[in-house]
């Protein structure tokens, strides 16, 4: 069964291809719809900031930034279960264990629904406490509550949409994931404009638009199962503690990275308030949303390689696995360099898209964009590295990367650099954390790949 699935993953072509061309073609088959979907999500994220910036102002932007860690909690569980399940399912298929793959899928979805319902209830009853917990000042706390009010009751749908996107993509249907993402995010953008500008609903309108989009995406993703495109199925007998632990272990790196994203925002907000003030927090709101877009695209590049890497690992096709990882690394590197060049050349124009009426924010933001996004190439390659280790069940390496780049090194760099260079040091902190992580773990990836390739060569010789 494993070989049958591999033949589907690497289908035969009429024109013979080299192994490198075959893997690259398959990677592009996953990458293009994944990136299109991520760009649609990026457009929605930027539209949220854009319309709130126009309709509400810098206080509204600061409120969005404070609310962002709440989304991190939702995405932590959904990404951890989605990536963990997709990785385990792909490895099981590479080994021909189709029944086990169905059990993994069922237990992951059941766990997600239970966690999502619990988070919905917490959000409904403790919104004000949540806003204050994540750093809202008395001035912007009411806006944070208004933004989250329509989102909290339906966060389980938000989580289902994210998890299903990862699993359906790994199940061989990246184009449906792309379509679902585009429809949901396009609806978000349109409703953002309608609710915030003509209807003057402020941040509540932006939150209401955010709540509607995932519902549409989730409805479309269910077509994968309704129309029987799925290779994974729900089964009755599924609950095995060791299997659930395996799913969490394979997804823990992505989960920690999501948590750390919210934690980094919190660290930056606290540090910026200490070093500069609320204007700097408003600037960071723009930067963090641009960074969120970049993170999503890098995740898409990594997730496009995940099915190929995991299935090849399960079938012991280690050379193919290395080819897919190399293609993902190069894609992330060239993309990040290209984006940084644009940001370096047009920083004021980028910031002015969101707050052109506030010169102080534009001036401070232009400098911040140039300094902060030096981190982009390291962020992209670290994301690919983390997913590579995750895809071959090296959970310790994945966890270490996520903790170092997402929590420990960022905290240390913020404390040190802010005292040495003030506000400029704050903007450079992420680059230091990402660069040190890459220099530490790229040699580890090279060593692991070399050992696996030697193992495959030895098996062929025997």
N, C-alpha and C positions, 0 to 999 in steps of 0.2 A: 504493500500500500504506500509506503514511503516513496518508493521509486515512481509509482504512478503519479503521486502529487508533485514530485520533482519534475516529471515530464510536463505537467501542466504549468508549473512555475517557469520552466525553461523550455518552451515549446520548440519543436523542430521547424526550421525555416526551409523554404524552397531553395534559397541560396545558402550554401554552407557558410557558417560564421566561425570565427575563432572563439575560444572560450571567453576572451576579454570582451569581444563584440557582443556575445550572447548575454553576458552579465550586464553590460552597459545598457543594452536594449531593454532588458527586463527592469533595470533600475529606473530608466527613463519612463517606462510604462507606469510605474508607481509614482515617480517623482512629479511628472507634469501635472496630473490632476490634483496631487497633494498640494503642490505649491499654488495652483490656481485657487484651491479652497482656502489656503492660508492667506493669500492675498485678499480674498474676499473678507476674511475675518479681520485682516489688517485694516481694510477700508472702513469696516464697521467701527473698530476701536478708535481710529483717527476721527471718524465722523462724530462719535460720541464726544470726544474732546473738542472738536471743532464747533459743534452746535451749542454745547454748554458754554464754551468760551465766548461765543457771540451772544447767546441769549441770557447768560447769567453773569459771566465775568470770572475774574481770578479766584473769587471765593468758591464758585462752583467747581472750578478746576481742582482746587485744593480738596474739596469734598470728595470728588471722584478719586483722587489719589489716596485719601484715607480709606475709602470703600474698597479699593483694589485688593487689599489682603483678604477681604471676605471672600472674594471670588477665588483667591488662592486656596482657601480651605475647601471650597467645592471642587476645584480642579485637582487638588492633591489626591483625594480619594478616587475620583473618576479616572485620572491619568494612571495612578498606581495600579488600579484594578484592570484598566484597559490594556496598558503596556504589559503588565504581568501576565494577563490572560493571553494576549496575542503572542507573546514570546513563548509561553509554555505550549500553547496550541501548535505553533509552527514547529517547535522541536519535536513534539509528539508525532506530528505528521511526517517529519523527516525520518522518524524511526518506525513509521507504520502503525502507530498507536492511535487509531481514529476514535475508538471508544473512550479513551482517556481524554482526548481533546474535547469531546462533547461534555464530559463531566467538568472539565475546567471552565468551559464556557458557561454552563449552568450555574455553577457555584459562584463565579465572578459576578454574574448579573443579579443573582439573588442577594448577595452581600451588598452590592451597590444600592439596590432599592431600599434595603433596610437602613443603611447609613444615610441615604438621601432623605428619607422620611424623618429620621431623627434630627438632622440638620435643619430641615424645614420648620419643625416645631420649635427648635431653639431660636431660630431667626425670627419667627413670628412673635414670640413672647419676650425677647430680650434685645430688641433692636437698639434702644438707647444705650444700654450697657455695652453692647458690641461697639458702637460708634466711639464711645469714650475709651474703651479698651485699646482701640487701634490708633489712638493719638489725636482724636478730634478735639479742637479747642471749643470753648463755649460758643464762639461766633459761628463756626461751621458745623457743629454737631447736628443742629436741626436739618441742615441740607443733606448730611450723610444719611440720616434716618429716612428722609423723604425719598432719596434715591433708592435705598434698599427695600423700602416698604412693599413695592410690587414684586420684587425679585425673590425675597425670602420664602414666600409660600410655595413657589414652584421650582426651588433649587434642585429638587430631585430630577426634574425634566432636563434642566441644564446639565446635570451630571450624566444622565442617560445619553444625551446627545453626544457628549464628549467621549464617553466610553465606547458607545456603538461605532463612532467614527473610526476609532483605532482598530476595533475588532473586525468591522466590515471591510476596512482596507486590507488588513492582513488576511482576510478570508477571500481575497481575490476580486474585490469590487471597488477599486479606488475611484472610478468614475461616478458611482452613486454617491460616495462620500463628498466628492467635489460638488456635485449638483445640490446635495442637501445643504452643504455649507454656503454655497452661493445664494440659494433661495432664502435661507434663514438670515444671513448677514445682509442681503439686499433689503429684506423686509425691515431689519433693524435700522438701516440707514434712512430709508424712506420715513419710517415712523419717528425716528429721532428728529428729523426736520419738522414733520407735521406737529408732533407733540410739543417740541421745545420752542419753535419759532412762531408759526401762525397761531397755535392754540395757547401759547405762553404758559405751559405747564411746568416750566423750570426743570430742576433735576428730577422731580417725580416723573415727568414725561420721558426723560432719558432712561430712567429705570424701567418704566412700563414698556418702552420699545425693546430694551434688553431682555425682558421677560418673555416677549412674544416670539422672538427669533428662534430660540432653541426648540420651542414647541413645533414649529414648522420643520426644522431640521430633523428632529426626532421622528416625526410622522413619516417623512420621506425615507429615512433609514430603515424603518420597519418593512419597507417594500422588499428589501433584500431577503427577508424571511417569508413574507406573504407570497411573493412570486417565485419562491423556491430556488433562488440563486445560491442559497447558503450551503456550505459544506459542513458547518457546525450546527448542532441541533440541541434543543433542550431535552434532557433526560430526567427521569424520576429519581433514580439512585445516583446521587452526586456528592453528598456531603462526606468528605474525608478530610479530617483536620490536616493531615500531612500535605494534601493537595492544595488546600487553601493557603497553608504556610508557603508552599512553593510559589504560588501566584504572587503573594505579597513580597516574597524574597526577590522574585524576578522584576517586580515593579517598584521596589522600594527606592531605587535611585531616582526615578522620575518623580515619585511622590515627595521625596526629600527636596528635590530641586524645585518643585512647585511651592512647597512650604518655605523654602529659603528665599524664593522670589518675593513673597509677601514680607518675610522677615527683613530682607534687604531694603525694601521700601520703607518699612518701619524704622530701621537703623538710619537710613538717609534722612527721613523726615525729622527725627530727633536731632541728628547732627546738624542739619541745615538750620533748624530753629535756633540751635545754640550758637552757630557760627554767624548766621546772616539774618534770618527772619522769615516771615510768611511769603515774601516775594520769591525767595529761593525755593520754597516748597512748591509754589505755583509753577516755577520753571521746571522743577523736577517732575511735576505732574505731566508736563509735555514730554520730557525726556523718557520717563518711565513708560509712557504709552507707546512712544516710538520703539523703545527697547522691548516692550511686550510683543509688538509686531515682529521684530527681528527674532525674538525667542521662538515665536510660533513658526516662523519660516524655517529656522534651524531645526526645530523639532520635526517639521515635515520632511526635511531632507534626511534626517536620521530614521524616521519612521518608514520612509520609502525603502530604505535598505534593510530594515528589520526582518521582514518575511524572508528575504533572500538569505540573509546571514543565519537566521535561526534554523530554517529548513536545511540549509547546507551543513550547518553544524550538527544537526540531528542525524543527517545521512553521512556524516564524516567527509563531506566535500569541502575541505578546508581551504583549498586554493580559490574556489569560487567565492567563499566567504571573505577572504582577503581582498579579492577584486572589488566586491561590492562596497566594502568599507573604504577602500582607496578612492573609489569614485565619489562616495559621499563626502569624504574629507576634502577632496579637490573642489567639489561643487561649493561647499561651505566657504572655503578659503577665497575663491575667486569672487563669489557673490558678496562676501563681507568687504573685501577690498574695494569692489566697485561702488558699493553703497557708501563706504566711508569717504571716498573721493567726492561724491556728490554732496555729502554733508559738510565736508571741509570747504568746498567751493561756495556753497549756498546756505550757510548756517542761519543768517538773519531771515532769509526768505522762508526757511523751514519753520522757524519759531513764529514768524509773522502770519503764517497760515492760521494760527490758533488765537493769537492775542495781538493783532496789529494795532489796537487802540491803546495799548499800554507800553510806552517806550522803554520804561525801566525793565520790564520783563523781557522785552525783545533784546535789549543790550546785554543783559545778564545771560539770557538764554543762548545767544549766539556763541559766546565764549564757552558756555557749559557744553553745548553740542559738540564742538570741536574737541574738547578735552575728554569728555565722558566716552565718546564712541571710538576712541583709539582701541578700546577693548573688543570691538566687533570681531576681528579675525580670531582672537583667542576664544571668545565666546562660542563662535561657530564650531571650531575644531574640538573644543572641550565637549560640546553637545554630542558630536559624532562619536567621540571617544567613549563617553558615558553610555550611549546606546549600544555601542559595539560590545562592551563588557556585559551589558545587560542582556543582549541578544544571545550570548553564549553562556549565560548563567554564572558569570563571575560577579556575584552580588557584592562581595567585599570591596572590589575595586570601584564599582559603580557608587556604592555608598560613600566611600572615601572621597571620590571626586565631588559628589554633591555636597557633602559637608564642608569640604575645604573651600571650594569656589563660592558656595552659597551662604556660608555662615562665618566660619572661623577666620578665613583670610580677609573677607570683606570687613568684618568687625575690626580686626587688627589694623588694616590699612586705613580705615576711617579714623580710628583713634590717633594713629601716628601722623598721617598726612594732614589732617585738619589742624593739628597743633603746629606742624612745621610750615604749612603753606596756606592755611586758612581755607577760604572757599574753593580756590583752585585745587587744593589738595583733596577736598571732598570729591570733586569731579574726576580725579585721577585714581581714586581708591579701587574701583572695579577693575581697571586695567591691570593693576598690580596683582590682584587676587587671581584673575583669569590667567595671566602670564605664568605665574608661579605654578598653578595647577597643571597647565599644559606641559611645562618643562619637567614636571615630576612624573606625569603619567604617559606621555607619548613614548618614552623608552620602554615602559611596561607593556604597552600595546605591541610594540615591535618584538619584544621578547616572547610574548604569548603567541603571536602570529607565527613567529619562526619555529617555535616548538610544535605547534599544531601542523604546520606545513611539513616539517620533518617526519612527524607521525604518519601523515598521509603518504609521503614518499616511501617510507619504510613498509607500509602496508601494501603498496603497489609492487615493491620489490619482492616481498614475501609471496 
